[in-house]
Amino acid sequence: MAVPLNPMPAGYYQEYMPKFTSIEGVTAEEHLGAFYIYANNLDINEQDVWMMVFVQSLEGEARKWFRELAPKSIAYIEALDNVFFKN
């Protein structure tokens, strides 16, 4: 049985979202730090929403990397941090 997902943020939440391509001089640590601030400002508390919004912050090869992760291989935000920093 599928677990129901929490609703995504309302409005134009993507307008000020930090973006990460892995090639534009921003490190994974810098991007994740900026994303944590962004998600906190949006009051994103649910892990499923946090991760769905996070993938929207990735572009190009970084998004391709995320999409190639095995389904359900990352269960919580801290695990995503660890995997993101390794790649």
C-alpha angles and dihedrals in degrees: 000000000000118000111238113245124230118246119272119243115282126239129015097334092149094060095087099025114135111240129214126198100163090233106065101081097266114119123223089248092052092048094048091049091051091046092052089054091047093049091046091052089052089048093235106173104155113090094217092054092044091055094044090052092043093058088054088060091060122086136183116347092000092059091044089053092051094047090052093058113110113265112266091006091127114054102174142018097258090055089053089052091055095048093044093053092050094057 
